[in-house]
Amino acid sequence: MNAVEIKNLSKNFGPKQAVCGLDMTVPMGTIYGFIGENGSGKSTTEKMICGLIPTSGGSIKLYGKDYTDESVRAKMGVLIEAPGCFSGLTVFDNMMLQAANLSIPNAEQEVIKVLKMVRMEGAAGNKYKNCSLGMKQRVGIAMALLGNPTLLVLDEPLNGLDADGMRIMREVFCDVIQDGTRSIIVSSHLLGELQKVATHYGIIRYGKMLVEMTADELDASCRTYVALKSAEMNRTKMLLGCKYSRVEEDEAGYIRVYDLTTPEEIVTYLYDNGICVTEIKTDKIGLEEYYIDLMKGGK
């Protein structure tokens, strides 16, 4: 059974169609990285999944049931945009209010448990208004975890987190899906961080799903390349451009050759033309570059 199954989903805001004919599948026990440009329809889709806005067409099923079914709605944890907290109350008191809203038994124990999960137990007595942006994000995720939900829907939860905060969130996400019964949909523009935890991906553009794939399928789709440096970079790039079809210089100052070739072949070719290679390696593009290529219409 899949955690989420969406067929031909659409959403109109007056004459504007924000989501059009979207299909989406989130298997159970996965971390689904939901990716797209600003205005692509990610947040609108997430809001429809959560029942925050009505659909204009299509169907959404959660664990095989219609998304309006109360039994599945009760199994969701949500963080979209920002947590609804009172700025003058402490983190703990805000959490207790949310636990009361959800009618959670043993509320104090549950609040302490989820605050420990996101490493915020030491800040439980802090007023919410005095928390950093990263701390507020972790409070929001802790609220979404209240009640032990089987499906988490998180919109840009990594925003504002420092390196340690991101590491903590990666650990939390992996802990959540460990038993194989819970799933997470997480949207983020921090694709390098998302790639460290996501097991599945969906890439959306103009309200339509461009591609869905597993992490293994992404890895198989990402092109390999040879990257190198030499003492004469401009001449090296010119010579390689005459022999190979795609040669680029990256932000780190390496010249990349994307054709099917070997480092030995390139070194020999450049040596025969009087250029000494000072550094060379083989690598593979990551999620961010794959995404940029896809947005440009590349393969």
Protein Blocks (a to p, Z undefined) as FASTA:
>chain_A
ZZbdcehiacdehjbcfbghiacdddehiacdddddehilpmmmmmmmnopaccfedcdd
eehiafklmklmmmpccdehiacddfkbcfklmmmmmmmmnopghklmmmmmmmmmnopm
mmmmpcfklpcfklmmmmmmmmmmgopiabdcdehklgoiafklmmmmmmmmmmmmmnop
accddddfblmlmmmmpmbdcddeehiafbdcdfklmmmmpccddddddfblmlmmmmmm
mmpmbdcddfkopacdfbdcdfklmmmmmmmnopacfbdcdddddfklmmmmmmnopZZ
